[in-house]
Amino acid sequence: MEFTEGQWALLKAYEDRNYVDFIRGHIVRDYPALANDPTLRDRLNAAFARTKVLRFTHDAPIVDFLYVEATTPGFYRIPAVAAWLHKSGVPGDQRFEMLLQATGKRQQEMKEKR
């Protein structure tokens, strides 16, 4: 059986939608209040599309990216975050992981100052 280019594209779109819906299920399980957010599915789909633009290649950073989007809508559009994510020289998923590490470190420092 052979597929046309259009059929492959349709199959890939279906697979992507199922992937995002699967992750959405986990997000809603972990953050039940988000189950009532009518924008969540569209936001997650847009964030997933952004991971492709940024050339993420590993599942863990993609899932983390979707979780951050769920709890912080549009975070990747914040100018400083967008600039960081689009820096050249380092793969997108690695840049995102570095961002999470730096953010976590900063939050820990803030807690310690209290």
C-alpha positions as CSV (number, residue, x, y, z in Angstrom):
1,M,0.0,0.0,0.0
2,E,1.3,3.4,-0.9
3,F,0.2,6.8,0.3
4,T,0.2,10.0,-1.6
5,E,1.9,13.0,0.0
6,G,-1.4,14.5,0.9
7,Q,-2.5,11.2,2.6
8,W,0.8,11.2,4.6
9,A,0.2,14.8,5.7
10,L,-3.3,13.9,6.8
11,L,-2.1,10.9,8.7
12,K,0.7,12.9,10.4
13,A,-1.8,15.7,11.4
14,Y,-4.1,13.0,12.9
15,E,-1.2,11.5,14.8
16,D,-0.1,15.0,16.1
17,R,-3.7,15.7,17.2
18,N,-3.8,12.4,19.1
19,Y,-0.5,13.1,20.7
20,V,-1.6,16.5,22.0
21,D,-4.9,15.1,23.2
22,F,-3.1,12.4,25.1
23,I,-0.8,15.0,26.8
24,R,-3.9,17.2,27.5
25,G,-5.4,14.3,29.4
26,H,-2.4,14.1,31.6
27,I,-2.4,17.9,32.1
28,V,-6.1,17.9,33.1
29,R,-5.4,15.0,35.5
30,D,-2.6,16.9,37.1
31,Y,-4.5,20.3,37.0
32,P,-8.2,19.5,37.2
33,A,-9.2,23.2,37.0
34,L,-7.9,23.3,33.4
35,A,-10.6,20.8,32.3
36,N,-12.9,23.8,32.1
37,D,-10.6,26.0,30.1
38,P,-12.2,26.2,26.6
39,T,-8.9,27.5,25.1
40,L,-6.7,24.7,26.4
41,R,-6.9,22.4,23.3
42,D,-6.2,25.2,20.8
43,R,-3.4,26.6,23.0
44,L,-1.7,23.2,23.3
45,N,-2.0,22.6,19.6
46,A,-0.4,26.0,18.9
47,A,2.4,25.2,21.4
48,F,3.0,21.8,19.9
49,A,3.3,23.5,16.5
50,R,5.9,25.9,18.0
51,T,7.9,22.9,19.2
52,K,8.2,21.8,15.6
53,V,9.3,25.3,14.5
54,L,11.9,25.2,17.2
55,R,12.9,21.7,16.1
56,F,12.3,19.8,19.3
57,T,13.3,16.2,18.8
58,H,12.7,14.6,22.3
59,D,9.4,13.9,23.9
60,A,10.2,15.0,27.5
61,P,10.9,18.7,26.5
62,I,7.8,18.7,24.2
63,V,5.6,17.5,27.1
64,D,7.2,20.0,29.5
65,F,6.6,22.8,26.9
66,L,2.9,21.8,26.7
67,Y,2.6,21.7,30.5
68,V,4.1,25.2,30.8
69,E,1.7,26.4,28.1
70,A,-1.2,24.9,30.0
71,T,-0.3,26.8,33.2
72,T,1.2,29.9,31.6
73,P,-0.7,30.7,28.4
74,G,1.5,32.1,25.7
75,F,4.7,32.0,27.7
76,Y,6.7,31.3,24.5
77,R,5.5,34.6,23.0
78,I,7.0,36.7,25.8
79,P,9.8,38.6,24.0
80,A,12.6,37.5,26.3
81,V,11.5,33.9,26.2
82,A,11.1,33.9,22.4
83,A,14.5,35.5,22.0
84,W,16.0,32.8,24.2
85,L,14.2,29.9,22.4
86,H,15.3,31.2,19.0
87,K,19.0,31.6,19.8
88,S,21.2,29.7,17.3
89,G,23.8,27.2,18.1
90,V,21.9,25.0,20.4
91,P,18.9,22.7,19.6
92,G,15.5,24.1,20.5
93,D,14.7,21.4,23.1
94,Q,18.0,21.9,24.8
95,R,17.5,25.7,24.9
96,F,14.1,25.1,26.5
97,E,15.5,22.7,29.1
98,M,18.2,25.4,29.9
99,L,15.4,27.9,30.3
100,L,13.6,25.6,32.8
101,Q,16.7,25.0,34.7
102,A,17.5,28.8,35.0
103,T,13.9,29.5,36.0
104,G,14.0,26.8,38.6
105,K,17.3,28.1,40.0
106,R,15.9,31.6,40.1
107,Q,12.8,30.5,41.9
108,Q,14.9,28.6,44.5
109,E,17.0,31.7,45.1
110,M,13.9,33.8,45.6
111,K,12.5,31.3,48.1
112,E,15.8,31.3,50.0
113,K,15.8,35.1,50.3
114,R,12.3,35.0,52.0
